[in-house]
Amino acid sequence: MSTNSDCAAVAEARLNLFQKIRIARLVNRAYAELEKERNMNPTKPGWKTSEFWMTTATTGLTLLGATQGFIPADYATVAVAALTAVYTICRTLNKNAAIKPQMDTDPVCPTK
C-alpha cells in the first residue's frame, strides 16, 4: 500500500528524470551543432595541401641547384628561408579563414 509521501517521492523522481533527459537533449543538440559547424569548414592536414608540395618541390630544386653550383649557397639559403616563411604565413591564413568563430551564437543559450 502506497502513501502520499511515496507518491510525492515518485513524482519528484520522475520530474528529476525528465529534467535530466531535457538537459541531455540540450547538450546533445549543442554538441551536434558544434560538430556540424566544425565539419562545414574542414582544414586539410598540411602535407595534403598544394602549398606544402609546391614549397617542398621548390626547396628541393633550390637545394639541388645550390649543390650543383647553379645557385650560390647564400642565395639558396635566403630562398629556402623565404619559401618556408611564405608557406607558414599561407597556412596560418588558410587555417584562420577555415575557423570562423561565432561569438554571438551560442547553441546552448541562444540570444534573441
QUIJO-V360821 format. One record per residue. N is the residue number from 0. SS is DSSP state (hx for helix, st for strand, lp for the rest). Layout:
{{N:SS} {N:SS}}
//
This chain:
{{0:lp} {1:lp} {2:lp} {3:hx} {4:hx} {5:hx} {6:hx} {7:hx} {8:hx} {9:hx} {10:hx} {11:hx} {12:hx} {13:hx} {14:hx} {15:hx} {16:hx} {17:hx} {18:hx} {19:hx} {20:hx} {21:hx} {22:hx} {23:hx} {24:hx} {25:hx} {26:hx} {27:hx} {28:hx} {29:hx} {30:hx} {31:hx} {32:hx} {33:hx} {34:hx} {35:hx} {36:hx} {37:hx} {38:hx} {39:hx} {40:lp} {41:lp} {42:lp} {43:lp} {44:lp} {45:hx} {46:hx} {47:hx} {48:lp} {49:hx} {50:hx} {51:hx} {52:hx} {53:hx} {54:hx} {55:hx} {56:hx} {57:hx} {58:hx} {59:hx} {60:hx} {61:hx} {62:hx} {63:hx} {64:hx} {65:hx} {66:hx} {67:hx} {68:lp} {69:lp} {70:lp} {71:lp} {72:hx} {73:hx} {74:hx} {75:hx} {76:hx} {77:hx} {78:hx} {79:hx} {80:hx} {81:hx} {82:hx} {83:hx} {84:hx} {85:hx} {86:hx} {87:hx} {88:hx} {89:hx} {90:hx} {91:hx} {92:hx} {93:hx} {94:hx} {95:hx} {96:hx} {97:hx} {98:lp} {99:lp} {100:lp} {101:lp} {102:lp} {103:lp} {104:lp} {105:lp} {106:lp} {107:lp} {108:lp} {109:lp} {110:lp} {111:lp}}
//
